[in-house]
Amino acid sequence: MEENDFREVWRWVLSVGDSILSIYKSDFQIRDKGGNDPVTEADLFASEFLFEKISNQFPNHGFLSEEKVDTNSRLDKEWVWILDPIDGTREFVKKNDQFALSLGLVRNGEAIWGVIFNPSTGEFFSKNRNTFFAKLNPPFATEENFRTLVVESSSVLEPLVEEKPVTKKPILLVSLSEMKEGLFSDPFWQEDFEIRSMGSIAYKLGLLSAGFIDLIVSLKPKNEWDICGGIALLDEENFTCFPLKDKGYKFNQKETLSFGLVAGKKTAVSYLESKIDFHQLSLKVKERW
């Protein structure tokens, strides 16, 4: 993979972002896949668009998408693309802005590159040599926006400034549904964290990668397509991330689920561990949505 390959993928994501935003603003079609799991024409279009582009450009690579029938053919591939065309479809349907496209690239099980794009806000998170963030204006598929990505990807973000020890409450993002279900009702969550609820785990991971928040905790299952793109953006120097009921993240598995998630700035994760033992936290993890 060369730098120009990733830049070409940015162009595809910008283009499909225009289509997603156009559908988002329309009276779009929705169907239920079962269990209150909606899919829209935007999910399906984005999935097919990126599958065709990736398959043509990288014919030896594997591909996994939430919206395509999975096959075992990807399992023996060195390189695999993992896509959630819209993570947070329920929020997309409600027409709030808490959703994002998530695309990750895996090499031999390791997430090495990703892009998270929220067309409704214009927030674009990706990496070149380093993770970067850009705020774009629609229409997205323009040379001006592409140049912005090239410039931002070439700059070095200021190191994340963290107080040691933590002297103010870390900003903790959790799932809207998990909050409603009372999974974060223990008093210490409110007492020790600035806790906020939001849709789309991919969008949360993008915000974390840019340093806008401190910590993410989820107590429900995550599919590879939910988290691969975002995990790829969290460098080991500044961040810690792990599932709560598994040993670690190895992508392109036959079973795509992992259970529970902690991701955050290193000092925020240490602060969390000072408030609750991670084994005790893992006991709170649900194995179903």
C-alpha positions in Angstrom: 0.0 0.0 0.0 1.3 3.4 -1.0 0.4 6.9 0.2 -1.4 7.6 -3.1 -3.6 4.5 -2.6 -4.9 5.9 0.7 -5.4 9.3 -0.9 -7.5 7.7 -3.6 -9.6 6.0 -0.9 -10.2 9.5 0.6 -11.6 10.6 -2.7 -14.0 7.7 -2.7 -15.1 8.4 0.8 -15.7 12.1 0.0 -17.8 11.1 -3.0 -19.9 8.6 -1.2 -20.3 11.2 1.6 -22.1 13.5 -0.8 -24.5 10.7 -1.6 -25.1 9.8 2.0 -25.8 13.5 2.9 -28.2 13.8 -0.1 -30.1 10.7 1.1 -30.0 11.9 4.7 -31.8 15.1 3.7 -34.4 13.3 1.7 -37.5 11.2 2.5 -35.4 8.0 2.3 -36.4 4.4 2.4 -36.0 2.2 5.5 -36.4 -1.5 6.2 -35.9 -3.5 9.3 -33.4 -6.3 9.2 -35.0 -7.7 12.4 -34.6 -6.9 16.0 -35.0 -3.1 15.5 -32.0 -3.1 13.2 -32.8 -0.7 10.4 -31.0 -0.4 7.1 -31.5 2.5 4.6 -30.8 3.1 1.0 -27.7 5.1 2.1 -26.2 2.1 3.9 -26.7 -0.1 0.8 -25.5 2.4 -1.7 -22.3 3.3 0.3 -21.5 -0.4 0.8 -21.8 -1.3 -2.9 -20.0 1.9 -4.0 -17.0 1.2 -1.8 -17.0 -2.5 -2.5 -16.8 -1.9 -6.3 -14.0 0.7 -5.9 -12.0 -1.4 -3.5 -12.5 -4.6 -5.5 -11.3 -3.0 -8.8 -8.3 -1.2 -7.2 -7.2 -4.0 -4.9 -8.4 -7.3 -6.4 -6.3 -9.4 -4.1 -7.7 -7.8 -0.9 -10.6 -9.2 1.2 -13.7 -7.2 2.1 -16.1 -7.3 5.0 -19.1 -5.1 5.2 -22.1 -5.1 7.6 -24.4 -4.8 4.5 -22.9 -7.6 2.4 -23.2 -11.3 2.7 -20.0 -12.5 4.4 -17.9 -15.3 2.9 -14.9 -17.3 4.2 -12.8 -16.1 1.2 -11.5 -13.1 3.2 -10.1 -15.2 6.0 -6.8 -16.2 4.3 -6.2 -12.7 2.9 -3.2 -10.6 4.1 -5.1 -7.4 3.5 -8.8 -6.9 4.3 -11.0 -3.9 4.2 -13.7 -3.7 6.9 -16.6 -1.3 6.4 -19.7 -0.1 8.2 -21.2 2.2 5.6 -23.3 4.0 8.3 -22.5 3.2 11.9 -25.4 4.6 13.9 -28.2 3.9 11.4 -30.9 4.4 14.0 -29.5 7.9 14.6 -29.4 8.5 10.8 -33.1 7.5 10.6 -33.9 10.0 13.4 -32.0 12.6 11.5 -29.6 13.6 14.2 -25.9 13.9 13.4 -24.6 11.0 15.5 -23.6 8.6 12.8 -20.5 8.0 10.6 -19.0 6.0 7.8 -16.3 3.7 9.2 -13.7 2.0 6.9 -10.7 0.2 8.2 -7.8 -1.7 6.6 -6.4 -4.8 8.3 -3.1 -6.5 7.6 -2.7 -10.0 9.0 -5.3 -9.2 11.7 -4.0 -5.8 12.7 -5.9 -2.6 12.0 -3.3 -0.4 10.4 -5.4 2.4 8.7 -8.8 3.9 8.9 -11.2 6.7 8.1 -14.2 7.9 10.0 -16.4 10.4 8.2 -19.6 12.0 9.5 -21.2 13.7 6.4 -23.8 15.5 8.5 -21.1 17.5 10.4 -18.2 17.3 7.9 -15.9 15.8 10.5 -13.2 13.6 8.8 -10.8 11.5 10.9 -8.1 9.5 9.2 -4.3 8.9 9.1 -1.3 9.2 6.9 1.8 8.7 8.9 -0.1 10.2 11.8 -3.8 10.5 12.7 -5.4 13.7 11.7 -8.7 15.6 11.8 -10.3 17.9 9.2 -13.6 19.8 9.2 -15.0 19.9 5.6 -18.0 21.7 4.0 -20.3 20.1 1.4 -20.2 19.3 -1.4 -17.3 17.1 -0.2 -16.0 15.7 -3.5 -14.1 18.8 -4.5 -10.4 19.5 -5.0 -10.5 22.1 -2.2 -11.6 19.4 0.3 -9.1 16.9 -1.0 -6.3 19.5 -0.7 -7.4 20.1 2.9 -7.0 16.4 3.7 -3.6 16.3 2.1 -2.4 19.4 4.1 -3.9 18.2 7.4 -2.5 14.7 6.9 1.0 16.1 6.5 0.9 18.2 9.6 1.8 16.8 13.1 -0.8 17.2 15.7 0.3 18.8 18.9 0.9 16.1 21.5 -2.2 15.4 23.6 -1.9 17.4 26.8 -2.9 15.4 29.8 -2.9 16.3 33.4 -1.0 13.9 35.6 -2.6 13.0 37.8 -6.1 13.7 36.5 -7.4 16.8 38.3 -10.7 17.2 36.5 -13.4 14.7 35.5 -12.5 13.0 32.2 -15.1 13.3 29.4 -16.6 9.8 29.0 -18.8 8.9 26.0 -21.2 6.0 26.3 -23.9 4.6 24.1 -27.4 6.2 24.1 -29.0 2.8 24.4 -26.7 1.6 27.2 -27.4 4.8 29.1 -31.2 4.3 28.7 -30.9 0.7 29.9 -29.2 1.8 33.1 -25.9 0.2 32.4 -24.1 3.3 33.8 -26.4 3.9 36.7 -23.8 3.2 39.4 -23.2 6.5 41.3 -19.4 6.6 40.6 -20.0 7.1 36.8 -21.8 10.5 37.5 -19.5 11.4 40.4 -16.2 10.7 38.8 -16.7 11.4 35.1 -18.3 14.0 32.9 -20.5 11.4 31.2 -22.3 12.0 27.9 -24.3 9.6 25.7 -24.0 9.5 22.0 -24.9 7.2 19.1 -22.3 5.5 16.8 -19.2 3.9 18.4 -17.3 4.7 15.2 -18.0 8.4 15.6 -17.0 8.3 19.3 -13.7 6.7 18.3 -13.1 9.4 15.7 -13.6 12.1 18.4 -11.3 10.3 20.7 -8.6 10.0 18.1 -8.6 13.8 17.7 -8.4 14.3 21.4 -11.9 15.9 21.8 -12.9 13.4 24.5 -11.0 11.4 27.0 -12.6 8.0 27.3 -15.2 5.5 25.8 -16.7 2.6 27.6 -19.2 0.2 26.1 -20.8 -2.8 27.9 -22.3 -4.5 24.8 -21.0 -6.5 21.8 -19.2 -4.8 19.0 -18.8 -6.1 15.5 -15.5 -5.7 13.6 -17.1 -3.2 11.2 -18.2 -1.0 14.2 -14.8 -0.4 15.5 -12.0 -1.4 13.0 -11.6 2.0 11.4 -11.6 3.8 14.7 -9.2 1.5 16.5 -6.8 2.0 13.6 -6.6 5.7 14.4 -5.6 5.2 18.1 -1.8 5.2 18.3 -0.2 3.2 21.1 1.8 6.1 22.4 -1.2 8.1 23.4 -4.1 5.7 23.7 -5.2 2.4 25.2 -8.0 0.2 23.8 -9.2 -3.3 24.5 -12.3 -5.4 24.7 -13.5 -6.3 28.2 -14.1 -10.0 27.6 -11.4 -10.9 25.1 -7.6 -10.8 25.1 -7.2 -8.0 22.5 -8.2 -6.9 19.0 -7.3 -9.2 16.1 -9.5 -8.4 13.1 -10.6 -10.5 10.1 -11.9 -13.3 12.3 -14.6 -15.8 11.4 -16.5 -14.7 14.5 -16.7 -10.9 14.1 -18.0 -10.1 17.6 -16.0 -8.8 20.6 -17.6 -8.0 23.9 -17.3 -4.7 25.7 -14.9 -1.9 24.9 -12.6 0.5 26.8 -10.7 3.1 24.7 -9.2 6.3 25.9 -6.2 8.5 26.6 -3.7 6.5 28.7 -4.2 8.5 31.8 -8.0 8.4 31.5 -7.9 4.6 31.3 -5.7 4.5 34.3 -8.1 6.8 36.1 -11.0 4.5 35.2 -9.1 1.5 36.6 -8.6 3.4 39.9 -12.4 3.7 40.2 -13.4 0.2 39.2 -11.5 -3.0 38.8 -11.6 -4.1 35.1 -12.5 -7.6 36.0 -15.5 -6.3 37.9 -16.3 -4.1 34.9 -16.1 -7.1 32.6 -18.8 -8.8 34.7 -21.2 -6.1 33.6 -20.7 -6.7 29.9 -23.8 -8.0 28.0 -23.4 -10.7 25.4 -26.4 -9.5 23.4 -27.6 -6.1 22.2 
